[in-house]
Amino acid sequence: MSHFINVILPLPLEKHFTYAVSGAEADFLQPGMRVAVPFGKSKVYTGIISKIHGEAPQLYEAKPIEQILDEQPVVTQKQLKFWKWIASYYMCAEGEVLRAAIPSAFLLESETVVQLNKEAKPDEATLSDDEFLLFEALQSQSSLKIQEIVQLLDRKTVLSVINSLVEKKVVVVNQEIYEQYKPKMERYVQLHAVYSEEAKMHELLDNLDRAPKQREVVLTLFSLAAKTKKHVKVSELSKASKASATTIKSLIDKQVLEEFHLQTQRMQYEEKEISAAVELNEFQEKALDEVQQSFESENVCLLHGVTSSGKTEIYVKLIENVISEGKQVLFLLPEIALTAQLISRLQNYFGEQVAVYHSKYSVNERVEVYQNILANNKNARVVVGVRSSIFLPFQELGLIVVDEEHESTFKQYDPAPRYNARDLAVVLGNLHKCNVLLGSATPALESYFNADHHKYKLVNLNRRFGNVLLPKIEVVDIKEKYRKKRMKGHFSDRLEEEIRETLGNGEQVILFQNRRGFSPILECNTCGQSPQCPNCDVSLTFHSHNNQLRCHYCGYHMALQQKCMACGSPELSTKGFGTEQVETELKALFPEHKIGRMDLDTTRGKHGYEKIITAFEKREIDVLVGTQMLTKGLDFRNVRLVGIMNADTLLNFPDFRAHERSFQLMLQVAGRAGRTKEQGLVLVQTYNPHHRIVQQVSTNNYVEMYEEQLEERRQYKYPPFFRLIRITLKGRDFSRVNEGADWLAKGLKQVFGEHVLGPEFPPVARIRNEYYKNILVKIPQEQSVTRTKKVMEKIFTSFRAIGPYRSLRLVINVDPY
């Protein structure tokens, strides 16, 4: 009987591929193991086995696999089920989910390497020009990769040349597979077994009298080994005995010390005193009881707690209960900046049971966390991570906490799968039959709607911890201030006066401006021209610290121009402002105080966020200027004043969620003020002080905002009443993108009628020299989403079959906002 396996490959292909295996291999293999398999003419990929069976494929002959890479599955059955659901809901391939779900070190890539056959003595007359060129090159170089051969011969297809040389036995072709993950090995030493007897020991010390440095090393080794009761790291021994590497090496050479290597964890936990149990106040106790009761009837609970009401303490209590049952907890956060603060708080309670997973860690560190979770080790009971940690291989999941669940950063935009981690958390909770807790001071409209309609349970916590009053929110009309000439740069006299007072009292200030860089537009006063990015449809942003104009979409940059590029006039002025400009103005206004800035430009590197947040906590920074990174749940104890530099940039955004997002952002950033004793103050600068959202922020009225926005959504057919699917066409040829979009929209309108909007160009219609065009499909509540997607798939298949449109890429985004 023949044996076959189905394999998911990390490629955007719909189907699984079938490969042949021997009987013995079929008995050993299990779904979830990795295998290296040949694909196409010369590639080898790592795939994950999804099924073992006896049916041969009908359309092609199954190739044998190259090698088995695991002894145990690295992907669980539940993960495979989860991937299948994601692929069907978000309309992408399982291979794309696989790429997102597994650390890239697990996915071996092959590179075909061509080498000269040592015994070959070819007749040069029989070789073609290209073959001779390659033969010559291989005589001076031991091996060449396919890519290098393409460059050498200056032709796209080189396989025919290589195959012809293989037939003539001139070259051999090897597939080199690179295993990327390498365990971290540490050097350890211990005293040679010979010296375990006391007499030998004394003899050794007497012999070392003439070598005091070596004697010192041996004595230090004793004391360290006595403390740890185990072997000692070479690095620790060298540090403690102040000995050089040569001294230790000579002791190893004399066979006084034995050297060996052990595998260690890259993610080292700094040992701290574990804090005593958390004390909850009466309001937190009540909320905790309500959450626990709600979990008896519903799996999902929404905790609506005002900023600084102590939601984290409630999470800690729930996590304690789950861990005591030996289960795992996933704690999802919207932003890496937040993890730095939260990890130290969680480690205070749970010690080394806390593991962290996000992209600022190296590939190897992520592999170790993945393996610890797969093995259900005790040092990965509580997993703190950003959206990608939803894919980890949990064995016994007991609770998922989604903190700041309203955040748009839980949505993945590129590459596929374009998932929303908050929605996936609910699906994952269902799969594992575990509870899900969504927490926020300003819940997303959809979540609140679900709670309102009894799909989720709702628990309110509307008192700040320690009965601190919510901050006072004051609106400053800057149109009026400019008219009366009471502005210094971008600071109104009211904001400047409050900053002075706060700093004078030794307290800290946070200023929020949702744009990085110095100024978004550099404009010529004579002809009005502003420098544009050559690859995208946006103007270049000016960064003053390195005198550069930069594109925030593709990274293109150029030096700041002294004259207008169009008319040569030297009169250039900047329009608009970003965090850099606010920082510069602050330094001029308050030269004696320390100003810090937190945006994408200052937080590069693994510990970028941590450094700035720690400096602010230690009061090394008096005023912190930042983008929306600042708004996300950070807990600063000494901030009295928060300034929102310009609320209008948030409100006037072309998006049906703009008002909801502005409300959330402003209220979240306001929540950083006055978190300990005194009431904080928030100043909102705006040209439009009577805007409904600004008024609702100033009275902290979430329910009024929710009801108004919901009514608008019902009227204009947006979520939560309608589902959305956005189709984006991308291509380098402008007219082809236009024609393709028209064809596709026509096809969709024939089926869905008025529920298809577009095609239309997005606000930025060209990025990296590719043109974009959007079509939006709305799905009413009574219409089946699954059937809608099936019909759309058929239309997409017809579209891809049309020759001229093959060069266009379709990006399908389900629930795009």
C-alpha positions in Angstrom: 0.0 0.0 0.0 1.3 3.5 -0.9 1.6 6.2 1.8 1.1 9.9 1.3 1.2 13.1 3.3 -0.5 16.4 2.8 1.8 19.4 3.4 1.1 23.1 4.0 3.8 25.1 2.3 4.7 28.7 3.3 3.4 30.0 0.0 0.3 31.9 -1.0 -1.3 28.9 -2.6 -4.8 27.7 -1.9 -4.3 23.9 -1.8 -2.1 21.5 0.3 0.4 19.5 -1.7 0.7 15.7 -1.5 4.1 13.9 -1.2 4.9 10.2 -1.1 6.5 8.6 2.0 7.6 5.1 2.8 5.6 2.8 5.2 8.2 3.3 8.0 8.0 7.1 7.5 4.2 7.1 7.5 4.3 5.2 10.9 6.7 7.7 12.4 5.2 11.0 11.0 2.4 12.9 12.8 0.4 16.0 11.7 2.2 19.1 12.8 5.7 17.9 12.1 8.0 19.7 9.7 9.3 18.1 6.6 11.7 19.5 3.9 10.0 18.9 0.5 11.0 19.6 -3.1 8.8 22.2 -4.9 9.1 23.3 -8.5 12.3 22.6 -10.4 15.0 23.6 -7.9 13.5 24.8 -4.6 13.2 23.0 -1.3 10.7 24.3 1.3 9.8 23.5 4.8 6.2 22.4 5.1 4.0 21.3 8.0 2.2 18.0 7.7 -1.6 18.4 7.8 -2.7 14.8 7.1 -1.3 11.3 6.6 -3.3 9.1 4.1 -3.3 6.5 1.3 -4.8 8.4 -1.6 -2.6 9.3 -4.5 -3.1 12.8 -6.1 -5.0 12.6 -9.4 -3.4 15.5 -11.3 0.3 15.0 -10.6 2.7 12.3 -9.5 3.6 12.7 -5.8 7.3 13.4 -5.2 9.1 11.8 -2.3 10.0 14.1 0.6 13.7 15.3 1.2 13.9 14.8 4.9 12.0 14.8 8.2 13.0 17.7 10.5 11.3 16.9 13.8 10.9 14.0 16.2 7.8 15.6 17.7 5.1 17.9 16.2 6.0 21.6 16.4 2.4 22.6 15.6 -0.6 21.3 17.6 -3.8 20.0 16.2 -5.7 23.0 17.6 -3.3 25.3 15.8 -4.0 23.5 12.5 -7.7 23.9 13.1 -7.2 27.6 14.0 -5.2 28.2 10.8 -7.9 26.7 8.7 -10.5 29.0 10.2 -8.3 32.1 9.7 -7.6 31.2 6.1 -11.3 30.8 5.3 -12.5 33.9 7.2 -9.8 36.3 6.1 -9.8 34.9 2.5 -6.1 34.0 2.3 -4.1 30.8 1.9 -3.1 28.6 4.9 0.5 28.9 3.7 0.3 32.7 4.5 -1.1 31.9 7.9 1.8 29.4 8.4 4.4 32.1 7.6 2.8 34.5 10.2 2.4 31.8 12.8 5.8 30.2 13.0 9.1 31.8 13.9 11.0 32.2 10.6 13.9 30.1 12.0 11.7 27.0 11.8 11.2 27.5 8.0 14.3 26.3 6.3 15.0 27.8 2.9 17.1 26.1 0.4 19.6 27.6 -2.0 20.7 25.6 -4.9 24.5 25.4 -5.1 26.3 24.4 -8.2 29.8 22.9 -7.9 32.4 21.5 -10.4 32.6 17.7 -10.6 36.1 17.0 -9.5 36.6 14.0 -11.8 35.2 15.7 -14.9 37.5 16.4 -17.9 35.0 17.7 -20.5 35.7 18.3 -24.1 35.5 22.0 -24.3 34.4 21.9 -27.9 31.1 20.3 -26.9 30.2 23.1 -24.5 28.0 26.0 -25.6 29.1 29.6 -24.9 27.0 29.8 -21.7 28.1 26.4 -20.5 31.8 27.2 -21.1 31.4 30.6 -19.3 29.9 28.8 -16.3 32.6 26.0 -16.4 35.3 28.7 -16.4 33.8 30.6 -13.5 33.6 27.4 -11.4 37.3 26.7 -11.9 38.1 29.9 -10.0 35.2 29.6 -7.5 34.4 26.5 -5.5 30.6 26.9 -5.8 28.0 29.3 -7.2 24.4 29.9 -6.2 21.6 30.1 -8.8 21.2 33.9 -8.3 24.9 34.4 -8.9 24.7 32.3 -12.1 21.8 34.4 -13.3 23.9 37.5 -12.9 27.0 35.9 -14.5 25.2 34.7 -17.7 22.9 37.8 -17.7 19.8 35.7 -18.6 16.7 34.9 -16.5 16.5 31.1 -17.1 19.7 29.3 -16.3 18.3 25.9 -15.4 18.6 24.5 -19.0 22.4 25.4 -18.9 22.8 23.7 -15.5 20.8 20.6 -16.5 22.8 20.2 -19.7 26.1 20.4 -17.7 24.7 17.9 -15.1 24.0 15.5 -18.0 27.5 15.9 -19.3 28.7 15.2 -15.7 30.6 18.5 -15.6 28.9 19.9 -12.5 27.0 18.6 -9.5 24.1 20.3 -7.9 23.5 20.3 -4.2 20.6 21.7 -2.2 22.0 23.4 0.8 19.5 23.6 3.5 20.2 26.2 6.2 18.9 25.4 9.7 18.5 28.9 11.1 17.9 28.3 14.8 21.0 27.6 16.9 20.7 26.9 20.6 22.8 29.2 22.7 25.7 27.3 24.3 27.5 28.5 27.5 31.0 27.4 28.5 31.1 25.8 32.0 34.0 24.4 34.0 34.3 22.1 37.0 37.2 20.6 38.9 38.6 17.4 37.3 37.2 14.2 38.8 40.8 13.2 39.9 40.8 15.9 42.6 37.6 14.8 44.3 39.7 13.2 47.1 41.0 15.6 49.8 44.6 14.4 49.6 44.8 15.0 45.9 43.2 18.4 46.4 45.8 19.5 48.9 48.6 18.3 46.6 47.1 20.4 43.8 47.0 23.6 45.9 50.6 23.0 47.0 51.7 22.6 43.3 49.9 25.8 42.4 51.8 27.9 45.0 54.2 29.1 42.3 51.2 30.1 40.1 49.2 32.5 42.4 46.7 33.5 39.6 45.8 29.9 38.8 45.6 29.1 42.5 43.2 32.1 42.9 41.0 30.7 40.1 40.7 27.2 41.7 39.8 28.8 45.1 37.2 31.0 43.5 35.8 28.0 41.7 35.4 26.3 45.2 33.5 29.2 46.7 31.2 29.7 43.6 30.5 26.0 43.3 29.6 25.8 47.0 27.1 28.7 46.6 25.4 27.4 43.5 25.9 23.7 44.2 26.6 23.1 40.5 29.2 23.8 37.8 30.3 27.3 37.1 30.1 29.5 34.0 33.5 30.4 32.6 32.4 34.1 32.3 31.4 34.2 36.0 34.6 32.5 37.1 36.7 34.9 35.1 34.9 37.9 36.6 34.9 36.7 40.2 38.6 35.7 40.2 39.7 38.7 37.9 41.6 36.1 35.9 42.2 36.3 32.1 40.9 33.7 29.6 44.5 32.5 29.2 44.9 31.6 32.9 41.7 29.5 32.8 42.7 27.9 29.5 46.1 26.8 31.0 44.2 25.1 33.9 42.0 23.3 31.3 45.2 22.3 29.4 46.8 20.9 32.6 43.6 18.9 33.1 43.0 20.6 36.5 39.6 21.9 35.2 37.2 20.1 32.9 35.4 22.2 30.3 32.0 21.5 28.8 29.1 23.3 27.1 25.5 23.5 28.1 22.5 24.9 26.3 21.0 27.9 28.0 17.9 30.1 27.6 18.5 33.4 25.8 15.6 35.1 27.7 17.2 35.4 31.1 14.9 36.4 34.0 16.4 38.8 36.5 15.6 37.3 39.9 13.5 39.7 42.0 11.7 39.5 45.2 8.2 38.3 44.4 5.6 40.8 45.7 3.0 39.9 48.2 -0.6 39.3 46.9 -2.4 42.2 45.3 -4.8 44.1 47.6 -8.0 45.1 45.8 -10.3 47.9 46.9 -14.1 47.4 47.2 -14.9 48.5 43.6 -12.2 46.2 42.2 -13.5 43.3 44.4 -17.0 43.9 43.1 -15.8 44.0 39.5 -13.7 40.8 40.0 -16.7 39.0 41.4 -18.9 40.1 38.5 -16.3 39.0 35.9 -16.0 35.6 37.6 -19.8 35.2 37.7 -20.1 36.2 34.0 -17.6 33.5 33.0 -20.0 30.9 34.4 -22.5 31.6 31.7 -20.5 33.4 28.9 -17.0 32.9 27.6 -16.4 36.5 26.8 -16.5 39.5 29.2 -15.9 43.2 28.5 -14.4 45.1 31.4 -15.2 48.8 30.9 -13.0 50.5 33.5 -12.1 54.2 33.5 -8.4 55.1 33.1 -6.4 54.3 36.3 -9.2 52.3 37.8 -6.8 49.4 38.5 -7.8 47.0 35.7 -4.3 45.4 35.8 -4.8 44.2 39.4 -8.0 42.5 38.4 -6.2 40.8 35.6 -3.5 39.6 38.1 -6.1 38.0 40.4 -7.7 36.2 37.5 -4.2 35.0 36.2 -3.4 33.7 39.7 -6.4 31.5 39.7 -5.7 30.1 36.2 -2.0 29.4 36.9 -2.8 27.6 40.1 -4.7 25.1 38.0 -1.6 24.5 35.9 -3.0 26.3 32.8 -1.5 28.9 30.5 -2.5 32.6 30.1 -2.2 34.8 27.0 -2.0 38.5 27.8 -2.3 40.6 24.6 -1.2 44.2 24.4 -1.5 46.6 21.4 2.0 48.0 21.5 5.6 46.9 22.3 6.0 50.2 24.3 3.5 48.9 26.8 5.1 45.5 27.4 8.2 47.1 29.0 6.1 48.5 31.9 3.7 45.6 32.3 6.4 42.8 32.2 8.1 44.2 35.3 4.8 44.4 37.1 3.8 40.9 36.2 7.3 39.5 37.0 6.8 41.1 40.5 3.8 38.8 41.0 4.7 35.7 38.9 8.5 35.6 38.8 10.0 33.6 36.0 6.6 32.2 34.8 6.3 35.2 32.6 7.5 34.9 28.9 7.5 37.7 26.4 6.9 37.5 22.6 7.3 40.3 20.1 9.3 41.4 17.1 11.9 43.4 18.9 13.3 40.0 20.2 15.7 38.1 17.9 14.5 35.1 15.9 16.3 32.7 18.2 14.8 34.2 21.3 11.3 33.8 19.8 12.0 30.2 19.0 12.9 29.5 22.6 9.6 31.1 23.8 7.7 29.0 21.2 9.4 25.8 22.4 8.7 26.5 26.0 5.0 27.1 25.3 4.8 24.0 23.2 6.3 21.9 26.1 4.1 23.8 28.6 7.2 24.6 30.7 6.6 26.5 33.9 8.6 29.5 32.6 6.0 30.2 30.0 2.8 30.0 32.0 2.0 33.7 31.4 2.7 34.9 27.8 2.8 38.6 27.3 2.9 39.7 23.7 1.6 41.8 20.8 -0.9 40.6 18.1 1.5 37.8 16.7 1.4 35.9 20.0 -2.1 34.8 19.2 -0.5 32.0 17.0 1.7 30.4 19.7 1.2 26.6 20.4 -0.7 26.7 23.6 -1.3 23.4 25.2 -3.6 24.2 28.2 -5.0 27.7 27.7 -7.1 28.9 30.6 -7.5 32.6 30.0 -6.9 35.3 27.3 -6.7 38.9 28.4 -6.9 41.6 25.7 -5.9 44.9 27.3 -6.8 48.2 25.5 -9.0 46.1 23.2 -10.2 49.1 21.2 -6.7 49.7 19.7 -6.4 49.7 15.9 -2.9 48.1 16.3 -4.5 44.7 16.9 -5.3 44.7 13.2 -2.6 43.4 10.8 -2.6 45.2 7.4 0.3 43.6 5.5 1.2 40.9 4.7 -1.7 38.4 4.8 -3.4 37.1 6.9 -5.0 40.5 7.6 -6.4 39.5 10.9 -7.6 41.3 14.0 -6.1 39.8 17.1 -9.0 40.9 19.3 -11.5 38.9 17.1 -9.1 36.0 16.9 -8.8 35.9 20.7 -12.5 35.2 20.9 -12.2 32.4 18.3 -9.1 30.9 20.1 -11.0 31.1 23.4 -13.8 29.1 21.8 -11.3 26.5 20.4 -9.6 26.0 23.8 -12.9 26.4 25.7 -11.3 29.1 27.8 -12.4 32.5 29.0 -11.6 35.8 27.2 -11.5 39.1 29.0 -11.5 42.3 26.9 -10.5 45.4 28.9 -10.6 49.1 28.0 -11.5 52.6 29.3 -12.9 53.4 25.8 -14.2 50.1 24.3 -14.5 49.7 20.5 -18.0 50.4 19.3 -18.4 46.8 18.1 -17.4 45.3 21.5 -19.8 47.6 23.4 -22.5 46.7 20.8 -21.9 43.0 21.4 -22.1 43.6 25.2 -25.2 45.7 24.8 -26.9 42.9 22.8 -25.9 40.2 25.4 -23.3 38.5 23.2 -20.7 39.4 25.8 -21.1 40.2 29.5 -20.4 43.8 30.5 -18.7 44.7 33.8 -18.3 48.4 34.7 -15.6 49.9 36.9 -16.1 53.6 37.1 -14.0 54.7 40.1 -10.3 55.5 39.9 -8.0 53.5 42.2 -7.5 55.3 45.6 -10.6 57.5 44.7 -8.5 59.9 42.8 -10.7 62.2 40.7 -10.7 61.9 36.9 -8.7 64.7 35.3 -10.3 68.0 34.6 -10.5 68.5 30.8 -10.3 72.1 29.5 -10.7 73.1 25.8 -8.5 75.9 24.5 -9.8 77.7 21.3 -6.6 78.4 19.4 -8.4 80.2 16.6 -9.2 82.9 19.2 -5.7 82.8 20.6 -4.1 83.3 17.2 -6.5 86.3 16.6 -5.5 87.8 19.9 -1.8 87.0 19.2 -1.5 84.9 22.4 0.4 82.0 20.8 4.1 81.3 21.1 4.8 78.9 18.2 2.3 76.1 18.7 1.7 76.8 22.4 -1.2 78.9 23.7 -0.6 81.2 26.7 -2.8 78.9 28.8 -0.8 75.8 28.0 2.5 77.5 28.5 1.4 78.9 31.9 0.2 75.5 33.1 3.5 73.8 32.0 5.4 76.4 34.0 3.3 75.9 37.1 3.5 72.0 36.8 7.3 72.1 36.3 7.7 74.6 39.2 5.9 72.1 41.5 8.4 69.4 40.5 5.7 67.4 38.5 5.9 66.1 34.9 4.1 66.9 31.7 3.1 64.9 28.7 2.4 66.5 25.3 0.7 64.6 22.5 1.1 65.3 18.8 0.1 62.6 16.4 2.8 63.2 13.8 6.5 62.5 13.9 9.2 64.6 12.2 9.6 68.4 12.3 7.1 69.5 9.7 5.0 67.6 7.2 5.3 70.1 4.4 8.1 72.3 3.2 6.6 75.0 0.9 8.0 77.7 -1.5 6.6 81.1 -0.6 7.0 82.3 -4.2 5.5 79.5 -6.3 3.9 77.3 -3.7 5.7 74.1 -4.8 6.5 71.5 -2.1 9.0 68.6 -2.5 7.2 65.4 -3.3 8.4 61.8 -2.9 9.3 60.4 -6.4 7.9 57.0 -5.5 4.7 57.9 -3.6 1.9 60.5 -3.8 2.9 62.3 -0.6 5.0 65.3 0.3 8.2 64.8 2.1 8.4 65.3 5.8 11.2 67.6 7.2 13.3 66.1 10.0 15.4 68.8 11.6 17.8 66.7 13.7 19.6 65.4 10.5 18.4 68.1 8.1 16.6 65.6 5.9 13.4 65.4 3.9 11.9 61.9 4.4 9.0 59.9 3.0 7.3 57.9 5.8 5.9 55.4 3.3 8.9 54.1 1.4 11.8 55.6 3.3 13.1 57.8 0.4 15.1 60.7 1.8 17.1 63.7 0.5 19.1 66.6 2.0 17.1 69.7 2.9 17.0 72.0 -0.2 18.3 75.6 0.2 16.3 76.8 -2.8 12.9 75.9 -4.3 13.5 73.1 -6.8 10.9 74.5 -9.2 11.6 78.3 -9.3 14.9 78.7 -7.5 13.5 81.0 -4.8 15.3 80.8 -1.4 12.2 81.6 0.5 11.0 78.3 1.9 8.7 77.9 4.9 7.4 74.9 6.8 3.7 74.1 7.2 2.2 71.9 9.9 4.2 70.5 12.8 5.3 67.2 14.2 6.8 65.9 17.5 10.3 67.2 16.6 9.1 70.8 16.2 7.2 70.7 19.5 10.4 69.4 21.1 12.5 72.3 19.6 9.9 74.9 20.7 9.9 73.5 24.2 13.7 73.7 24.5 13.5 77.4 23.6 10.6 78.0 26.1 12.0 75.9 28.9 15.8 75.8 28.4 16.5 74.7 32.0 14.3 71.5 31.8 14.9 68.1 30.3 12.7 67.4 27.3 12.2 63.9 25.9 10.6 62.6 22.7 9.0 59.2 22.1 8.0 58.3 18.5 9.1 55.9 15.8 12.3 57.7 15.2 13.5 57.6 18.9 12.4 54.0 19.8 14.4 52.0 17.3 16.3 49.0 18.7 15.4 46.3 21.2 15.2 48.4 24.4 14.3 51.8 22.8 11.0 52.0 24.5 12.2 50.8 27.8 15.0 53.4 28.0 12.7 56.4 27.4 9.9 55.1 29.7 12.4 54.3 32.5 14.0 57.7 32.2 10.6 59.3 32.5 9.6 57.2 35.5 12.9 58.1 37.3 12.1 61.8 36.6 15.2 62.2 34.4 12.8 63.8 31.8 10.4 66.6 32.8 8.4 66.9 29.6 7.7 64.0 27.3 6.5 64.7 23.8 5.1 61.8 21.8 2.8 60.3 19.2 0.0 57.8 20.0 2.5 55.4 21.6 2.0 57.5 24.7 -1.7 56.9 24.9 -1.6 53.2 25.5 -2.2 52.3 29.1 1.2 53.5 30.5 1.2 54.2 34.2 3.2 57.3 35.2 2.8 58.3 38.8 4.0 61.9 38.7 2.2 63.4 35.6 -0.2 66.3 36.5 -0.6 67.9 33.1 -1.4 66.5 29.6 -1.5 68.7 26.6 -3.1 67.7 23.3 -1.4 70.0 20.8 -4.0 69.9 18.0 -7.2 67.8 18.2 -8.3 68.7 14.7 -5.7 66.5 12.9 -7.5 63.5 14.5 -11.0 64.6 13.8 -10.7 65.6 10.2 -9.6 62.2 8.9 -11.4 60.6 5.9 -12.6 57.4 7.7 -16.0 56.5 9.2 -14.1 55.6 12.5 -12.4 59.0 12.8 -14.7 60.3 15.5 -14.6 57.2 17.5 -10.8 56.9 17.2 -10.4 60.6 18.2 -12.5 60.2 21.3 -10.6 57.1 22.3 -7.2 58.7 21.7 -8.0 61.9 23.5 -9.5 60.2 26.5 -6.6 57.7 26.7 -4.0 60.4 26.6 -6.0 62.3 29.2 -5.9 59.2 31.4 -2.2 59.6 31.9 -2.8 62.6 34.1 -3.1 62.8 37.8 -3.0 59.0 38.6 -1.9 59.2 42.2 -3.2 61.9 44.6 -4.2 65.2 43.1 -6.6 65.8 40.2 -4.8 66.1 36.9 -5.5 68.6 34.2 -5.8 68.1 30.4 -5.7 70.9 27.9 -7.1 70.2 24.4 -6.0 72.8 21.8 -8.4 73.0 18.9 -9.7 75.3 16.2 -13.2 73.8 16.7 -14.0 73.9 20.4 -17.8 73.2 19.9 -17.2 69.9 18.0 -19.4 67.1 19.5 -16.5 64.8 20.1 -14.4 67.5 21.8 -17.4 68.2 24.1 -17.9 64.5 24.8 -14.2 64.1 25.7 -14.4 67.1 28.1 -17.4 65.5 29.9 -15.9 62.0 29.7 -19.2 60.8 28.3 -18.6 57.4 26.5 -22.2 56.3 26.4 -23.4 59.5 24.6 -20.6 59.1 22.0 -21.5 55.4 21.5 -25.2 56.2 20.9 -24.5 59.0 18.5 -21.9 57.1 16.5 -24.1 54.0 16.4 -27.0 56.0 15.0 -24.7 57.3 12.2 -23.4 53.8 11.5 -27.0 52.5 11.2 -27.9 55.3 8.8 -24.8 55.0 6.5 -24.6 51.2 6.6 -21.3 50.6 8.5 -20.2 48.1 11.1 -21.6 46.7 13.5 -24.7 46.6 11.2 -22.9 45.8 8.0 -19.8 43.7 7.5 -17.1 45.2 5.2 -14.6 43.6 2.7 -12.2 45.9 1.0 -10.5 44.8 -2.2 -7.4 46.8 -3.2 -5.9 46.5 -6.7 -2.2 47.2 -7.0 -0.1 47.6 -10.1 2.6 49.7 -11.8 0.5 50.5 -14.9 -1.9 53.3 -14.0 -4.4 52.6 -16.9 -4.4 48.9 -16.3 -5.2 49.4 -12.6 -8.1 51.6 -13.6 -9.4 49.2 -16.2 -9.0 46.2 -13.9 -10.8 48.0 -11.0 -13.7 48.9 -13.3 -14.1 45.3 -14.6 -14.0 43.9 -11.0 -16.5 46.5 -9.6 -18.8 45.8 -12.5 -18.7 42.0 -11.8 -19.3 42.6 -8.1 -22.2 45.0 -8.7 -24.0 42.5 -10.9 -24.3 40.3 -7.8 -24.4 42.6 -4.8 -25.9 45.7 -6.4 -25.8 48.9 -4.4 -23.7 47.3 -1.6 -20.6 47.8 -3.8 -18.8 51.1 -3.4 -16.1 52.3 -5.7 -13.7 51.8 -7.4 -11.9 54.9 -6.0 -8.4 56.0 -5.3 -7.4 56.1 -1.6 -6.0 59.3 -0.1 -2.4 58.2 -0.9 -3.0 56.5 -4.3 0.7 55.7 -5.2 3.2 54.1 -2.9 6.6 52.8 -4.0 5.6 53.4 -7.6 2.6 51.2 -7.4 -0.9 52.6 -8.0 -3.7 51.6 -5.6 -7.5 51.5 -6.2 -10.1 50.4 -3.7 -13.5 48.7 -3.9 -15.7 48.3 -0.8 -18.3 45.5 -0.4 -20.9 45.9 2.4 -22.6 42.8 3.7 -26.0 43.3 5.5 -26.7 41.3 8.7 -29.2 39.0 7.0 -26.8 38.0 4.2 -24.6 34.9 4.7 -20.9 36.0 5.0 -19.7 32.5 3.9 -21.7 32.4 0.8 -20.8 36.0 -0.1 -17.1 35.1 0.1 -17.7 32.0 -2.1 -19.3 34.2 -4.8 -16.5 36.7 -4.5 -13.9 34.0 -4.9 -15.5 32.9 -8.2 -15.4 36.5 -9.5 -11.7 36.8 -8.5 -10.9 33.6 -10.3 -12.5 34.9 -13.5 -10.6 38.2 -13.0 -7.2 36.4 -12.7 -7.9 34.4 -15.9 -7.9 37.6 -18.0 -4.5 38.0 -19.6 -3.8 41.8 -19.2 -5.0 41.8 -15.5 -2.6 39.0 -14.4 0.1 41.6 -13.5 -2.3 43.2 -11.0 -2.3 42.1 -7.4 -5.5 41.7 -5.5 -5.4 42.5 -1.7 -8.5 41.3 0.1 -9.0 42.8 3.5 -11.9 41.4 5.6 -13.1 43.8 8.4 -10.6 46.4 7.1 -10.9 49.0 9.8 
